């Protein structure tokens, strides 16, 4: 799997693609949101740490297209509630989240569960 540095760089790319749509005073929040969204699928290691094995839950539900769609819907609804373009921001958030999953697909994963469970 790509390192957190690789996923953070993907989040920075998402920031660079969208920063012109956000006023300068809010761009710090956009940057933080981009980095968090690009790292969010790997938060599944936190419950595994409680059981003594960080890989216990890794590459399972959080690394799926289903969760990416749920993230897109959540961000879209949140943006619409804030009177922003909900469809556009939802697609952006879902794409950024899904980008993490796609990066993990292209890397050899020698530890179980092998690969990424997309669905």
JOTA-V263204 format. One record per residue. N is the residue number from 0. RES is the residue in one small letter. SS is DSSP state (~ for helix, > for strand, _ for the rest). Layout:
n=N res=RES ss=SS
n=N res=RES ss=SS
This chain:
n=0 res=x ss=_
n=1 res=x ss=_
n=2 res=x ss=_
n=3 res=x ss=~
n=4 res=x ss=~
n=5 res=x ss=~
n=6 res=x ss=~
n=7 res=x ss=~
n=8 res=x ss=~
n=9 res=x ss=~
n=10 res=x ss=~
n=11 res=x ss=~
n=12 res=x ss=~
n=13 res=x ss=~
n=14 res=x ss=~
n=15 res=x ss=~
n=16 res=x ss=~
n=17 res=x ss=~
n=18 res=x ss=~
n=19 res=x ss=~
n=20 res=x ss=~
n=21 res=x ss=_
n=22 res=x ss=_
n=23 res=x ss=~
n=24 res=x ss=~
n=25 res=x ss=~
n=26 res=x ss=~
n=27 res=x ss=~
n=28 res=x ss=~
n=29 res=x ss=~
n=30 res=x ss=~
n=31 res=x ss=~
n=32 res=x ss=~
n=33 res=x ss=~
n=34 res=x ss=~
n=35 res=x ss=~
n=36 res=x ss=~
n=37 res=x ss=~
n=38 res=x ss=~
n=39 res=x ss=~
n=40 res=x ss=~
n=41 res=x ss=~
n=42 res=x ss=~
n=43 res=x ss=~
n=44 res=x ss=~
n=45 res=x ss=~
n=46 res=x ss=~
n=47 res=x ss=~
n=48 res=x ss=~
n=49 res=x ss=~
n=50 res=x ss=_
n=51 res=x ss=_
n=52 res=x ss=_
n=53 res=x ss=_
n=54 res=x ss=_
n=55 res=x ss=_
n=56 res=x ss=_
n=57 res=x ss=_
n=58 res=x ss=_
n=59 res=x ss=_
n=60 res=x ss=_
n=61 res=x ss=_
n=62 res=x ss=_
n=63 res=x ss=_
n=64 res=x ss=~
n=65 res=x ss=~
n=66 res=x ss=~
n=67 res=x ss=~
n=68 res=x ss=~
n=69 res=x ss=~
n=70 res=x ss=~
n=71 res=x ss=~
n=72 res=x ss=~
n=73 res=x ss=~
n=74 res=x ss=~
n=75 res=x ss=~
n=76 res=x ss=~
n=77 res=x ss=~
n=78 res=x ss=~
n=79 res=x ss=~
n=80 res=x ss=~
n=81 res=x ss=_
n=82 res=x ss=_
n=83 res=x ss=_
n=84 res=x ss=_
n=85 res=x ss=~
n=86 res=x ss=~
n=87 res=x ss=~
n=88 res=x ss=~
n=89 res=x ss=~
n=90 res=x ss=~
n=91 res=x ss=~
n=92 res=x ss=~
n=93 res=x ss=~
n=94 res=x ss=~
n=95 res=x ss=~
n=96 res=x ss=~
n=97 res=x ss=~
n=98 res=x ss=~
n=99 res=x ss=~
n=100 res=x ss=~
n=101 res=x ss=~
n=102 res=x ss=~
n=103 res=x ss=~
n=104 res=x ss=~
n=105 res=x ss=_
n=106 res=x ss=_
n=107 res=x ss=_
n=108 res=x ss=_
n=109 res=x ss=_
n=110 res=x ss=_
n=111 res=x ss=_
n=112 res=x ss=_
n=113 res=x ss=_
n=114 res=x ss=_
n=115 res=x ss=_
n=116 res=x ss=_
n=117 res=x ss=_
n=118 res=x ss=_
